[in-house]
Amino acid sequence: MVPFKNTIRKKLLIRGRIVVLLILLMTISSQIVVEILKDTADEFHVEYHEINAIQELKLSLYQLFFQSNKNTLIENSDDQAFFEILVFQVNEKLSDCIEEITISHNIDILHDLKLRLIKIDTLSKKLFKLNQKGDVSRQEEILNKMNDEIKESLNQVDIILIETNTEIEEYVEKSKTVFHHSTLTILILGISVLLIFIIGGMRFINNLTKPIHDFVATTKRIISGDRGIKVKIDTGDEFSILANSFNLMLESLENSTVTKTYFDNILKNMFDSLIVTDNMLTIRSVNQSASNLLGHSKSWFIGKYIGVIFGENNKSEKRLISEKEVRSQRKIIKNMNYFIHASGKQIPALISCAILKTDNGESNGLIIVGHDLTKKVEIEKKLEQNRRQSQIDINEAQEEERMRIATDLHDGLGQLLTSISYTTQEIQNLETLSIEEREKLINKMQEQIDQAISESKDLAHNLIPIVLKDFGLIVAIKNLINRANEMHDIIINFNAFDYNERIDGKLEKAIYRICQESINNIIKHSKAKNANFQIFMQEELLVLVVDDDGVGFNLKSLEKKGMVGIGLVSMRERVNAFEGTFNIDSKLGKGTEIIIEIPIKKNKKDGNS
């Protein structure tokens, strides 16, 4: 660091030299005046000591007089001791006066005054003895005599004081002429020196105090919250170094600490409820979230026992809680899972509790943080209801599928097998029939067997799509759509983009079933003439888009009425099982569009798995 040329030390040395020079001039001038006034000053000195001794004696007598007039003079031994001390002090002051006062005064008055003090001391001792006997009238008589003696003593002191003042006035008159000339000389010299001293001193003081005032003003602004202010001092001395160091300190504090206002704002805007107790487990502060959650004002909590937030009664008795009790209460609070609202309603909450420690590591209360779980509980209840409803719908769908299979078996394969059974019975009489009848019967049976085999394949295809396992998802969906186009009055288009490899077998089955359910819904409900199925591969995402030009529907209305079909529910469940997203957009008269996105990074496996 480069040293400053004009340091405070150098400035002080320069001004100190000037002051020494001025003092030297004043000393020389004063010495001249002292020599002139020496004789007069000696006389004044003697008279000053005289009048000072007399004044102290008078003051001691006044104290004695004041004490003798108190009603409680002789109540106890302490009063007696104090009065004796006052008498002793008066005697000491009188001795000082005798030593100081010159022969020009009436010395007899002082000796007479000493005798009066002896008499006062004698009367006081008698008064104390009478107090022990309880003779009140005699006490008052002696007290009056003692007061008279003290008054007379004061009068004699005043006489000596008047004499001394008279002498002083005589000395003043004698020294007036000399003092007048001396004073005039010193005054002229003193004013000259004083002007130089004041002008230079004020300038130096201003240069010294201005940086200090700047520091004070800056600290006040910092206290008020203005953390960005800096001290601006450029005096070229140590104050500049101090200002730079102070500014660096402010920058360091700004980077490493937060203001109380900033911290209070954090607590104020906390979503979770915060409750702090003291070491008697009474609430001393809460944040706004706690006030809103529990339905009380913040002031209502202050001073109340912590148990009130859990529905317990407030305890009027307050006492310090031991470390063991604090830990026990903390454990109890951590196991709580609800607060009690002002209305008495339980509020489900996730509650955590920690012990507030002092710098010495001692317990100073508890810190309780509660997270409102009301919405979470409501969502969980709703999800549970949806889960139960989904399970019911799935069971119903399984029953419907079983019923469909049973119907297909009964009406299709079952009837064919029955026909084959009848034909088999006819074959038993084959020897009685002609050759043409035999051939006709055998051909009939062959046709029935072929129909049974075809029916079995259809049933197997609906249950387990073999083509999906053997040839993959794209071929299976094309086959599914081709059969729908052949069997129904609708045109369904299918396109696949960037789909060049097999994916996880379970995911292929899920996509196939979603497409199968979509085709069924389009055919049964949409009354559409055209529909489109599109599959995209986008990096690690599989996208399926299905749209039609059917009648559409109002999804929100159906959800409110609980009329969403099992088909849509099962499709959504299959997508959720693979952590995908299922979005449906449908409006009355404007058809329906379904967009499904499923991540395939962790689902990409061998298609035969």
C-alpha positions in Angstrom: 0.0 0.0 0.0 1.4 3.4 -1.0 1.8 5.7 2.1 -0.1 8.9 2.1 1.9 12.2 2.2 -0.6 14.0 4.5 -1.2 11.6 7.3 -3.1 12.6 10.4 0.0 12.2 12.4 1.9 14.8 10.2 -1.1 17.2 10.4 -1.2 16.9 14.2 2.5 17.5 14.5 2.3 20.7 12.3 -0.6 22.0 14.3 1.0 21.0 17.5 4.1 23.0 16.7 1.9 26.0 16.0 0.0 25.5 19.3 3.3 25.2 21.2 4.6 28.5 19.6 1.3 30.2 20.5 1.5 28.9 24.1 5.1 30.1 24.3 4.1 33.6 23.3 1.2 33.5 25.8 3.6 32.3 28.5 6.0 35.1 27.9 3.1 37.6 28.0 1.6 36.0 31.0 4.9 36.0 32.9 5.2 39.8 32.4 1.7 40.2 33.8 2.3 37.7 36.6 5.3 39.7 37.8 3.2 42.8 37.9 0.3 41.2 39.7 2.4 39.0 41.9 2.1 41.0 45.0 -1.6 41.6 44.6 -2.2 37.9 43.8 -0.5 36.9 47.0 -2.8 39.1 49.0 -5.8 37.7 47.2 -4.5 34.2 47.8 -4.5 34.7 51.5 -8.0 36.3 51.5 -9.3 33.5 49.2 -8.2 30.8 51.7 -9.7 32.8 54.5 -13.1 33.2 52.8 -13.0 29.5 51.7 -12.4 28.3 55.2 -15.2 30.6 56.5 -17.6 29.4 53.9 -16.9 25.8 54.7 -17.4 26.5 58.4 -20.7 28.2 57.6 -21.8 25.2 55.5 -21.0 22.8 58.3 -23.0 24.9 60.7 -26.0 24.9 58.3 -25.8 21.1 58.1 -25.7 20.9 61.9 -28.7 23.3 62.1 -30.7 21.4 59.6 -30.1 18.1 61.4 -31.0 19.6 64.8 -34.4 20.7 63.4 -35.4 17.3 62.1 -38.1 15.5 64.0 -36.3 12.3 63.7 -33.1 13.6 65.3 -32.8 11.1 68.1 -34.8 8.1 66.8 -31.9 5.7 67.0 -28.1 5.3 67.6 -27.4 6.0 64.0 -28.8 9.5 64.3 -26.7 10.1 67.4 -23.6 9.0 65.6 -24.4 11.1 62.6 -25.0 14.2 64.7 -21.7 13.6 66.5 -19.9 13.4 63.1 -21.5 16.8 62.1 -20.2 18.4 65.4 -16.8 17.0 64.7 -16.8 18.3 61.2 -17.7 21.8 62.4 -14.8 21.7 65.0 -12.5 20.7 62.2 -13.6 23.6 60.0 -13.3 26.0 62.9 -9.7 24.8 63.4 -9.0 25.5 59.7 -10.4 29.0 60.1 -8.3 29.7 63.1 -5.2 28.6 61.1 -6.1 30.6 58.0 -7.5 33.9 59.4 -4.9 36.6 60.0 -4.6 38.9 63.0 -6.5 41.6 61.1 -9.7 39.9 62.0 -11.4 39.6 65.4 -9.8 36.4 66.8 -12.0 36.5 69.9 -15.0 35.7 67.8 -13.4 32.5 66.7 -12.6 31.5 70.3 -16.1 32.3 71.4 -17.4 30.2 68.5 -15.3 27.3 69.7 -16.9 27.5 73.2 -20.3 27.5 71.6 -19.5 24.3 69.7 -18.5 22.7 73.0 -21.8 23.7 74.5 -23.7 22.4 71.5 -21.9 19.0 71.8 -22.7 18.9 75.5 -26.4 19.7 74.8 -26.6 17.0 72.1 -25.3 14.3 74.5 -27.9 15.3 77.1 -30.6 15.2 74.4 -29.6 11.6 73.5 -29.7 10.5 77.1 -33.2 12.1 77.6 -34.3 10.3 74.5 -33.5 7.0 76.1 -35.6 8.0 79.2 -38.5 9.3 77.1 -38.6 12.8 78.6 -40.2 14.6 75.7 -40.7 18.1 77.3 -37.1 18.2 78.5 -35.9 17.1 75.1 -37.7 20.0 73.4 -36.2 22.5 75.8 -32.6 21.3 75.2 -33.2 21.1 71.5 -34.4 24.8 71.5 -31.2 25.8 73.4 -29.1 23.9 71.0 -30.7 25.6 68.0 -30.2 29.0 69.6 -26.5 28.3 70.0 -26.2 27.2 66.4 -28.0 30.3 65.2 -25.7 32.5 67.2 -22.7 30.7 65.8 -23.9 31.4 62.3 -24.3 35.1 63.1 -20.7 35.2 64.4 -19.5 33.5 61.2 -21.3 36.0 59.1 -19.5 38.8 61.0 -16.1 37.3 60.1 -17.3 36.8 56.5 -18.3 40.4 56.2 -14.9 41.5 57.5 -13.1 39.3 55.0 -15.2 40.6 52.1 -14.4 44.1 53.2 -10.7 43.4 53.1 -11.1 41.8 49.6 -12.9 44.9 48.4 -10.0 47.1 49.6 -7.5 44.9 47.8 -9.6 45.1 44.7 -9.6 48.8 44.7 -5.8 48.9 45.2 -5.2 46.5 42.3 -7.7 48.0 39.9 -5.4 50.3 38.1 -2.6 47.7 37.7 -5.1 45.0 36.7 -6.8 47.3 34.2 -3.5 47.9 32.3 -2.5 44.3 32.6 -5.8 43.0 31.4 -5.8 45.3 28.4 -2.4 44.0 27.4 -3.2 40.4 27.8 -6.6 40.8 26.1 -5.1 42.3 23.0 -2.5 39.5 22.8 -4.9 36.8 23.8 -7.5 37.9 21.2 -4.8 37.8 18.5 -3.7 34.3 19.5 -7.3 33.1 20.0 -8.3 34.1 16.5 -5.4 32.3 15.0 -6.1 29.3 17.2 -9.8 29.2 16.5 -9.5 29.6 12.7 -6.8 26.9 12.5 -8.5 24.7 15.0 -11.9 24.8 13.4 -10.4 23.9 10.0 -8.5 21.0 11.6 -11.5 19.8 13.5 -13.7 20.0 10.4 -11.2 17.9 8.4 -11.1 15.5 11.3 -14.8 15.2 12.1 -16.3 15.3 8.6 -15.1 11.7 7.7 -16.4 10.5 11.0 -19.8 12.1 10.3 -19.8 10.5 6.8 -19.1 7.1 8.5 -22.0 7.7 11.0 -24.4 8.7 8.2 -23.4 5.7 6.1 -23.9 3.2 9.0 -27.4 4.7 9.7 -28.4 4.2 6.1 -27.1 0.6 6.2 -29.1 0.0 9.4 -32.2 1.3 7.6 -31.8 -1.3 4.9 -29.7 0.4 2.2 -27.1 -2.3 1.7 -25.8 -0.9 -1.5 -24.4 2.3 -0.2 -20.6 3.0 0.0 -18.5 5.4 2.0 -17.0 8.2 -0.1 -14.0 9.7 1.6 -11.0 11.1 -0.3 -8.9 13.0 2.3 -5.6 11.4 1.3 -5.0 10.1 4.8 -5.8 7.2 7.1 -9.6 7.9 6.7 -9.3 7.0 3.1 -7.7 3.7 4.0 -10.5 3.1 6.6 -13.2 4.0 4.0 -11.8 1.5 1.5 -11.6 -1.2 4.2 -15.2 -0.4 5.3 -16.4 -0.7 1.7 -14.7 -4.0 1.3 -16.3 -5.2 4.5 -19.7 -4.2 3.2 -19.2 -6.1 0.0 -18.1 -9.2 1.9 -21.2 -9.0 4.2 -23.4 -8.5 1.2 -22.1 -11.7 -0.4 -22.1 -13.8 2.8 -25.1 -12.7 4.8 -28.8 -11.9 4.4 -30.7 -9.0 6.0 -33.3 -9.5 8.7 -35.9 -8.2 6.3 -34.8 -10.8 3.7 -35.1 -13.5 6.3 -38.5 -12.3 7.5 -39.8 -12.3 4.0 -38.7 -15.9 3.6 -40.6 -16.9 6.7 -43.6 -14.8 5.6 -43.8 -16.4 2.2 -43.1 -19.9 3.4 -45.8 -22.3 2.1 -45.3 -24.6 5.2 -46.5 -23.6 8.6 -43.7 -22.6 11.1 -44.2 -22.5 14.8 -41.5 -21.7 17.4 -41.7 -22.1 21.2 -39.5 -21.0 24.1 -37.9 -23.2 26.7 -41.3 -23.4 28.5 -43.0 -24.8 25.4 -45.1 -21.7 25.0 -45.5 -20.3 21.5 -43.4 -17.2 20.8 -43.7 -16.8 17.1 -45.7 -18.2 14.1 -45.6 -17.4 10.4 -48.5 -16.3 8.2 -49.0 -19.8 6.8 -49.6 -21.3 10.3 -52.1 -18.5 11.0 -54.0 -19.2 7.8 -53.9 -23.0 8.2 -55.1 -23.1 11.8 -57.7 -20.2 11.5 -56.3 -18.0 14.3 -54.5 -14.6 14.2 -50.8 -14.6 14.8 -51.2 -12.7 18.1 -53.7 -15.4 19.4 -50.9 -18.0 19.5 -48.3 -15.9 21.4 -47.8 -17.2 25.0 -50.0 -20.3 24.6 -48.9 -23.8 25.3 -47.8 -25.7 22.2 -50.5 -28.3 22.7 -53.2 -25.9 21.6 -52.3 -26.6 17.9 -53.2 -30.2 18.5 -56.5 -29.5 20.3 -55.1 -29.6 23.9 -56.2 -27.1 26.5 -53.9 -24.1 27.2 -51.8 -24.5 30.3 -51.8 -21.4 32.6 -48.8 -22.7 34.6 -45.5 -22.0 33.0 -42.2 -23.5 34.0 -38.8 -24.3 32.5 -38.7 -27.6 30.7 -35.8 -30.0 31.2 -33.8 -31.4 28.3 -35.4 -34.8 28.8 -38.9 -33.3 28.7 -38.0 -31.3 25.5 -36.8 -34.5 23.7 -39.9 -36.4 24.8 -42.2 -33.6 23.6 -40.3 -33.5 20.3 -40.8 -37.2 19.8 -44.6 -36.9 20.5 -45.0 -34.0 18.1 -43.0 -35.8 15.3 -45.5 -38.6 15.6 -48.5 -36.3 15.2 -50.2 -36.3 11.7 -52.7 -33.5 12.1 -53.4 -30.0 13.5 -56.7 -28.7 14.9 -58.4 -25.8 13.2 -60.1 -23.0 15.1 -63.4 -24.7 14.1 -62.3 -28.0 15.7 -61.7 -29.7 12.4 -58.7 -32.0 12.0 -56.2 -30.8 9.3 -54.0 -33.7 8.0 -50.4 -32.6 8.0 -46.8 -33.8 7.6 -45.2 -32.5 10.8 -41.5 -32.3 11.6 -40.0 -31.0 14.9 -36.5 -30.0 15.9 -34.9 -28.7 19.1 -33.9 -25.0 19.0 -30.3 -24.7 20.4 -28.5 -21.8 21.9 -24.9 -21.0 21.1 -23.9 -23.0 24.2 -25.8 -26.0 22.9 -28.6 -25.8 25.4 -32.3 -26.3 24.5 -34.2 -23.1 23.9 -37.5 -24.4 22.6 -38.9 -26.3 19.7 -39.2 -25.5 15.9 -42.3 -27.1 14.4 -42.8 -27.2 10.6 -46.1 -28.5 9.2 -47.0 -29.2 5.6 -50.7 -29.2 4.8 -51.8 -32.6 3.4 -55.5 -31.7 2.9 -55.3 -31.7 -0.9 -53.0 -34.7 -0.9 -55.5 -36.7 1.2 -58.3 -35.6 -1.0 -56.4 -36.6 -4.1 -55.5 -40.0 -2.5 -59.1 -40.6 -1.7 -60.1 -39.7 -5.2 -57.4 -41.9 -6.7 -58.5 -44.7 -4.4 -62.0 -44.3 -5.6 -60.8 -44.3 -9.2 -58.7 -47.3 -8.6 -61.6 -49.2 -7.1 -63.8 -48.1 -10.0 -61.1 -49.1 -12.5 -60.9 -52.5 -10.9 -64.6 -52.9 -11.1 -64.6 -51.8 -14.7 -61.7 -54.1 -15.5 -63.5 -57.0 -13.8 -66.6 -56.1 -15.8 -64.6 -56.0 -19.0 -63.1 -59.4 -18.2 -66.6 -60.7 -17.6 -67.8 -59.2 -20.9 -64.8 -60.7 -22.7 -65.5 -64.1 -21.1 -69.1 -63.8 -22.2 -68.1 -62.9 -25.7 -65.8 -65.9 -25.9 -68.5 -68.1 -24.5 -71.0 -66.8 -27.0 -68.5 -67.2 -29.8 -67.8 -70.7 -28.7 -71.5 -71.6 -28.3 -72.8 -69.9 -31.4 -69.8 -70.6 -33.7 -67.5 -73.4 -32.8 -70.1 -75.1 -30.6 -72.7 -75.3 -33.4 -70.1 -76.5 -35.8 -69.0 -79.3 -33.5 -72.6 -80.2 -33.0 -73.1 -80.4 -36.7 -70.0 -82.6 -37.0 -71.4 -84.8 -34.3 -74.6 -85.3 -36.3 -72.6 -86.0 -39.4 -70.5 -88.5 -37.5 -73.7 -90.3 -36.5 -74.8 -90.4 -40.1 -71.4 -91.9 -41.2 -72.1 -94.8 -38.9 -74.8 -95.9 -41.5 -72.3 -95.4 -44.4 -72.7 -99.0 -45.7 -76.4 -98.5 -46.4 -75.8 -95.4 -48.5 -75.0 -95.2 -52.2 -71.6 -94.0 -53.4 -72.9 -90.6 -54.2 -74.5 -90.2 -50.8 -71.3 -91.3 -49.2 -69.2 -88.8 -51.1 -71.7 -86.1 -50.3 -71.7 -86.9 -46.6 -67.9 -87.0 -46.4 -67.6 -83.7 -48.3 -70.2 -82.2 -45.9 -68.2 -83.4 -42.9 -65.0 -82.0 -44.4 -66.6 -78.6 -44.9 -67.8 -78.6 -41.3 -64.3 -79.4 -40.0 -62.8 -76.7 -42.2 -65.3 -74.2 -40.7 -64.5 -75.3 -37.2 -60.8 -74.9 -37.8 -61.4 -71.3 -39.3 -63.6 -70.4 -36.3 -60.9 -71.7 -33.9 -58.3 -69.5 -35.7 -60.5 -66.4 -35.4 -61.0 -67.1 -31.7 -57.3 -67.6 -31.1 -56.4 -64.5 -33.1 -58.7 -62.4 -30.9 -57.3 -63.8 -27.8 -53.6 -64.0 -28.7 -52.5 -62.4 -31.9 -49.9 -64.8 -33.2 -49.0 -62.5 -36.0 -47.8 -59.9 -33.5 -45.3 -62.3 -32.0 -44.1 -63.6 -35.3 -44.0 -60.5 -37.5 -44.1 -57.5 -35.2 -46.4 -54.6 -34.3 -46.7 -52.9 -37.7 -47.8 -56.1 -39.5 -50.2 -57.0 -36.7 -51.9 -53.6 -36.8 -52.1 -53.6 -40.6 -53.8 -57.1 -40.4 -56.2 -55.8 -37.7 -57.2 -52.7 -39.8 -57.5 -54.8 -43.0 -60.0 -57.1 -41.3 -62.0 -54.1 -40.0 -62.1 -52.5 -43.4 -63.3 -55.8 -44.9 -66.0 -56.4 -42.3 -67.4 -52.9 -41.8 -68.5 -49.9 -43.8 -65.5 -47.7 -42.9 -62.2 -46.7 -44.3 -59.3 -46.9 -41.8 -55.8 -45.7 -43.0 -52.6 -46.7 -41.3 -49.1 -45.2 -41.6 -45.8 -45.9 -39.7 -42.9 -43.5 -39.8 -39.3 -44.2 -38.7 -40.4 -47.5 -37.1 -37.4 -49.7 -38.1 -36.9 -52.1 -35.2 -38.8 -54.2 -32.7 -39.5 -52.9 -29.2 -40.3 -54.6 -25.9 -42.8 -57.4 -26.4 -45.0 -56.2 -23.6 -45.2 -52.7 -25.0 -46.0 -54.1 -28.5 -48.9 -56.1 -26.9 -50.1 -52.9 -25.1 -50.0 -50.8 -28.3 -51.8 -53.6 -30.2 -54.6 -53.8 -27.6 -54.9 -50.0 -27.6 -55.3 -50.0 -31.4 -57.8 -52.9 -31.2 -59.9 -51.1 -28.6 -59.7 -47.9 -30.6 -61.0 -49.7 -33.7 -63.9 -51.2 -31.7 -64.8 -47.8 -30.2 -64.8 -46.2 -33.7 -66.9 -48.9 -35.2 -69.4 -49.1 -32.3 -69.8 -45.5 -31.2 -68.3 -42.9 -33.6 -70.4 -43.4 -36.7 -67.3 -42.4 -38.6 -66.7 -42.9 -42.3 -62.9 -42.4 -42.1 -60.2 -43.0 -39.5 -56.5 -42.7 -39.4 -53.8 -44.6 -37.3 -50.3 -43.2 -37.3 -47.2 -44.5 -35.4 -44.0 -42.3 -35.1 -40.6 -43.1 -33.7 -39.1 -39.8 -32.3 -35.7 -40.5 -30.7 -36.6 -42.3 -27.5 -40.4 -41.7 -27.8 -43.1 -43.8 -29.4 -46.1 -41.7 -30.6 -49.5 -43.2 -31.6 -52.1 -40.8 -33.1 -55.7 -42.0 -33.8 -58.3 -39.7 -35.3 -61.8 -40.1 -36.9 -64.5 -37.9 -38.4 -67.3 -39.3 -36.3 -69.9 -37.6 -34.0 -67.4 -37.0 -31.2 -68.4 -36.5 -27.5 -67.9 -34.2 -24.5 -65.3 -35.9 -22.3 -65.7 -33.6 -19.3 -69.4 -34.1 -19.2 -69.0 -37.9 -19.3 -66.4 -37.8 -16.5 -68.7 -35.7 -14.3 -71.5 -38.2 -14.8 -69.2 -41.2 -14.4 -70.1 -42.5 -17.9 -66.6 -42.9 -19.3 -66.5 -46.2 -21.1 -64.3 -49.1 -20.0 -62.5 -48.9 -23.3 -61.0 -45.5 -22.7 -60.2 -46.5 -19.1 -58.3 -49.6 -20.1 -56.4 -47.7 -22.8 -55.4 -45.0 -20.3 -54.3 -47.7 -17.8 -52.2 -49.5 -20.4 -50.4 -46.2 -21.2 -49.8 -45.3 -17.5 -48.3 -48.7 -16.9 -45.5 -47.7 -19.3 -45.2 -44.2 -17.8 -46.6 -42.6 -20.9 -49.1 -39.8 -21.5 -52.6 -40.2 -22.8 -54.4 -37.1 -24.3 -57.8 -37.1 -25.9 -59.5 -34.2 -27.8 -63.1 -34.7 -28.8 -66.0 -32.3 -29.6 -69.5 -33.0 -30.5 -69.8 -33.1 -34.3 -66.1 -32.7 -34.9 -64.7 -36.2 -34.4 -62.1 -37.4 -31.9 -58.3 -37.4 -31.7 -56.1 -39.5 -29.4 -52.4 -38.8 -28.9 -50.4 -41.3 -27.0 -46.7 -40.9 -26.1 -44.6 -43.6 -24.4 -40.9 -43.5 -23.6 -39.1 -46.5 -25.2 -35.5 -46.1 -23.9 -36.0 -48.4 -20.9 -38.7 -50.4 -22.7 -36.6 -51.2 -25.9 -35.9 -55.0 -25.9 -36.2 -57.9 -28.1 -39.6 -58.1 -29.6 -40.0 -61.8 -28.6 -39.6 -61.1 -25.0 
